[in-house]
Amino acid sequence: MERFAIIGFGAAGYAALKAIRECGSDAQIDIYSDHDYAPYNPMLTTYYIKGAIPYEAMFPFGSLEDIAAKYDCAIYKNTEVEDLKASPLSITTGDGEARCYDKVLIATGAAPVLLPVGDIPAEKLYTMRTVDDARRLKEAFDSGAIRKILVIGASWVGIKVVEAAWARGIECVMADMAEQIFATSAFEGASIKCEEYLAEEGIDSRFGVKATGGRIGENGRCQVIFSDGSETEVDAIAVCVGIRPAASFADSTIARDKAIIVDNNMKTSAEGVYAAGDVAEGIDMMTGRTRHIGLWANSATQGRCAGLAMAGREEPTEGNILHNITHFLNYNFISFGDKDAEGERRVLVDEGSRYIEILHRDGKLYCINMLGDYELSGAVKNCIIKYFSKGTAELNELELGVIAKSGLPNELIRILGGMVK
Ligand SMILES: Cc1cc2nc3c(=O)[nH]c(=O)nc-3n(C[C@H](O)[C@H](O)[C@H](O)COP(=O)(O)OP(=O)(O)OC[C@H]3O[C@@H](n4cnc5c(N)ncnc54)[C@H](O)[C@@H]3O)c2cc1C
């Protein structure tokens, strides 16, 4: 009987387990998780803090006991893998135990980067990724100890923390070294609209600034100084400045860039070793090159693909495109594709809160920003993915229906597939 190990049990690890069993494989499967929670969805952490969902909703796949029984696997909880050797293929856990496997999936996701803020002590600093992160910030909000919070990082994680605080009536300052919000995915025009909207909602946003100093004042609050000389006084600081793929334990001979490089079957450069989810760098279908695209659905798709391949049924993924769909403070920012790609940019809609800007080249859409057109995002994304995977964007009836009644500009509809007259 073959022996498989899955390291890390989030969306990618769970999808892999399910796929292995769906294939009918009777391999022994050992799962290693460095905590004792069931697999959870990090995207939902801020919804829990906000009070929009109950605690249990963060765990979409059920309890560890139910999963172990359903998929016949051994789950080693609170067991961190500290070393993965590629040859012979073996792992060593924190308790010094070493085991050999035929195939191993690395599905350890990513960890938030925690930068120091002057002399502010750790108990005033928060990150947002794990269930523990969510519980900690929610408890602090519930206790009433946080009346004002500084969120460092104007990314999709930062803005979701801002939203959770705003929804609870907690004053917010958001600061970023970048000159604009959503700097990696938004064109300037879309950023400006989002920033204006946040200002109307009472968020104090500061861009192009770095927190250069911080200390606890006599009143016990955090006094933070920014690089432009401005200051703020808050009760807590959420540091949302990015993530680092959790791959330091993996054999250094396994090829990596920002994350572990995989092919379309999620195979790494080492025989028998696969990687999926936020720890992996799969194919960006726009460029054909590998790229880190850290998304929930992408992690599940990659995990499934890895599980199938481990069980001997290769069904290669087509890769993915960059995307960012962020609902915040009752507003929507949607971006598909690479805003830094070469091409011509055109603002197609700029009316009130609605905004659409595209970047296109040779009749192909390389990036689109949309504000206020949330219901269309799936159809638009499917069109872009069809272009790049099949070389055509023939629309299905559902997409045609949605797009036809959407009021999207004709130029965009033409670029999206030319199917709507
Ligand atoms: C606030 C927030 C908002 C987000 N919003 C969106 C969104 O709107 N849309 C979207 O698509 N995505 C969003 N994401 C990203 C999305 O949640 C991730 O892309 C996805 O959950 C990654 O899944 P994963 O299985 O690769 O990693 P994870 O869910 O991180 O799972 C990896 C697991 O491995 C464990 N682990 C790590 N190291 C070890 C080790 N050495 N040994 C054993 N176990 C280990 C970790 O504890 C973890 O449980 C958001 C994330 C956050 C935090």
The ligand as an SDF file (V2000), in Angstrom:
LIG
                    3D

 53 58  0  0  0  0  0  0  0  0999 V2000
   -8.4640   38.2200    5.9080 C   0  0  0  0  0  0  0  0  0  0  0  0
   -8.2900   37.4170    4.6430 C   0  0  0  0  0  0  0  0  0  0  0  0
   -9.1150   37.6880    3.5630 C   0  0  0  0  0  0  0  0  0  0  0  0
   -9.0010   36.9330    2.3980 C   0  0  0  0  0  0  0  0  0  0  0  0
   -9.8460   37.2030    1.3740 N   0  0  0  0  0  0  0  0  0  0  0  0
   -9.8230   36.4190    0.2830 C   0  0  0  0  0  0  0  0  0  0  0  0
  -10.7620   36.6370   -0.7600 C   0  0  0  0  0  0  0  0  0  0  0  0
  -11.5910   37.5420   -0.7220 O   0  0  0  0  0  0  0  0  0  0  0  0
  -10.7340   35.7840   -1.8330 N   0  0  0  0  0  0  0  0  0  0  0  0
   -9.8410   34.7500   -1.9090 C   0  0  0  0  0  0  0  0  0  0  0  0
   -9.8700   33.9980   -2.8710 O   0  0  0  0  0  0  0  0  0  0  0  0
   -8.9160   34.5430   -0.9420 N   0  0  0  0  0  0  0  0  0  0  0  0
   -8.8860   35.3500    0.1430 C   0  0  0  0  0  0  0  0  0  0  0  0
   -7.9640   35.1440    1.1300 N   0  0  0  0  0  0  0  0  0  0  0  0
   -6.8840   34.1410    0.9070 C   0  0  0  0  0  0  0  0  0  0  0  0
   -7.3340   32.7090    1.1710 C   0  0  0  0  0  0  0  0  0  0  0  0
   -7.8850   32.6150    2.4550 O   0  0  0  0  0  0  0  0  0  0  0  0
   -6.1230   31.7820    1.0030 C   0  0  0  0  0  0  0  0  0  0  0  0
   -5.6480   31.9320   -0.3240 O   0  0  0  0  0  0  0  0  0  0  0  0
   -6.4260   30.3100    1.2440 C   0  0  0  0  0  0  0  0  0  0  0  0
   -7.1040   30.1210    2.4420 O   0  0  0  0  0  0  0  0  0  0  0  0
   -5.1320   29.4780    1.2400 C   0  0  0  0  0  0  0  0  0  0  0  0
   -5.4120   28.1450    1.5510 O   0  0  0  0  0  0  0  0  0  0  0  0
   -4.2170   27.1290    1.8490 P   0  0  0  0  0  0  0  0  0  0  0  0
   -4.8560   25.8020    2.0890 O   0  0  0  0  0  0  0  0  0  0  0  0
   -3.1760   27.2430    0.8120 O   0  0  0  0  0  0  0  0  0  0  0  0
   -3.5280   27.6910    3.1830 O   0  0  0  0  0  0  0  0  0  0  0  0
   -4.0550   27.8320    4.6820 P   0  0  0  0  0  0  0  0  0  0  0  0
   -5.5140   28.0460    4.7590 O   0  0  0  0  0  0  0  0  0  0  0  0
   -3.1640   28.8600    5.3040 O   0  0  0  0  0  0  0  0  0  0  0  0
   -3.7600   26.3890    5.3260 O   0  0  0  0  0  0  0  0  0  0  0  0
   -2.4550   25.9570    5.5810 C   0  0  0  0  0  0  0  0  0  0  0  0
   -2.4380   25.2070    6.9080 C   0  0  0  0  0  0  0  0  0  0  0  0
   -1.1640   24.6320    7.1180 O   0  0  0  0  0  0  0  0  0  0  0  0
   -0.8020   24.7610    8.4860 C   0  0  0  0  0  0  0  0  0  0  0  0
    0.6560   24.6780    8.5780 N   0  0  0  0  0  0  0  0  0  0  0  0
    1.5620   25.6390    8.2380 C   0  0  0  0  0  0  0  0  0  0  0  0
    2.8140   25.1970    8.4160 N   0  0  0  0  0  0  0  0  0  0  0  0
    2.7260   23.9360    8.8900 C   0  0  0  0  0  0  0  0  0  0  0  0
    3.6850   22.9350    9.2540 C   0  0  0  0  0  0  0  0  0  0  0  0
    5.0070   23.1530    9.1350 N   0  0  0  0  0  0  0  0  0  0  0  0
    3.2410   21.7380    9.7140 N   0  0  0  0  0  0  0  0  0  0  0  0
    1.9100   21.4800    9.8070 C   0  0  0  0  0  0  0  0  0  0  0  0
    0.9550   22.3810    9.4700 N   0  0  0  0  0  0  0  0  0  0  0  0
    1.3530   23.5950    8.9880 C   0  0  0  0  0  0  0  0  0  0  0  0
   -1.3840   26.1210    8.8560 C   0  0  0  0  0  0  0  0  0  0  0  0
   -1.5680   26.2680   10.2470 O   0  0  0  0  0  0  0  0  0  0  0  0
   -2.7110   26.0980    8.1040 C   0  0  0  0  0  0  0  0  0  0  0  0
   -3.7430   25.5490    8.8760 O   0  0  0  0  0  0  0  0  0  0  0  0
   -8.0250   35.8920    2.3120 C   0  0  0  0  0  0  0  0  0  0  0  0
   -7.1820   35.6260    3.4050 C   0  0  0  0  0  0  0  0  0  0  0  0
   -7.3090   36.3860    4.5480 C   0  0  0  0  0  0  0  0  0  0  0  0
   -6.4040   36.0840    5.7230 C   0  0  0  0  0  0  0  0  0  0  0  0
  1  2  1  0
  2  3  1  0
  2 52  2  0
  3  4  2  0
  4  5  1  0
  4 50  1  0
  5  6  2  0
  6  7  1  0
  6 13  1  0
  7  8  2  0
  7  9  1  0
  9 10  1  0
 10 11  2  0
 10 12  1  0
 12 13  2  0
 13 14  1  0
 14 15  1  0
 14 50  1  0
 15 16  1  0
 16 17  1  0
 16 18  1  0
 18 19  1  0
 18 20  1  0
 20 21  1  0
 20 22  1  0
 22 23  1  0
 23 24  1  0
 24 25  2  0
 24 26  1  0
 24 27  1  0
 27 28  1  0
 28 29  2  0
 28 30  1  0
 28 31  1  0
 31 32  1  0
 32 33  1  0
 33 34  1  0
 33 48  1  0
 34 35  1  0
 35 36  1  0
 35 46  1  0
 36 37  1  0
 36 45  1  0
 37 38  2  0
 38 39  1  0
 39 40  1  0
 39 45  2  0
 40 41  1  0
 40 42  2  0
 42 43  1  0
 43 44  2  0
 44 45  1  0
 46 47  1  0
 46 48  1  0
 48 49  1  0
 50 51  2  0
 51 52  1  0
 52 53  1  0
M  END
$$$$
